Amino acid sequence: MIELVKSNDLVLISFIEALLKDASIAFYTADTHMSVLEGSIGILPRRILVEDASHRRAQRLLVDAELAAFGKNDRLHLLPQ
């Protein structure tokens, strides 16, 4: 699996999960339970991973959703424009 997104923004993570689900792209959200260790203050980012075969399609989905403008502190693995 390849990392598609790494972010502390739970709204962004939720939105991307919904986009991937609607597009029938299999994904896994890693580090969702790390808040137990950090005391639920949101300092540890969550990661969305997709299968290697779906990575370019998932990147295209994020570009089409114009997510490149969001999250300067987030790591969004997008296709070059």
Summary of the structure (lengths in Angstrom):
residues: 81
radius of gyration: 12.3
end to end distance: 23.5
largest distance: 38.5
contacts: 219
relative contact order: 0.30
helix: 41%
strand: 21%
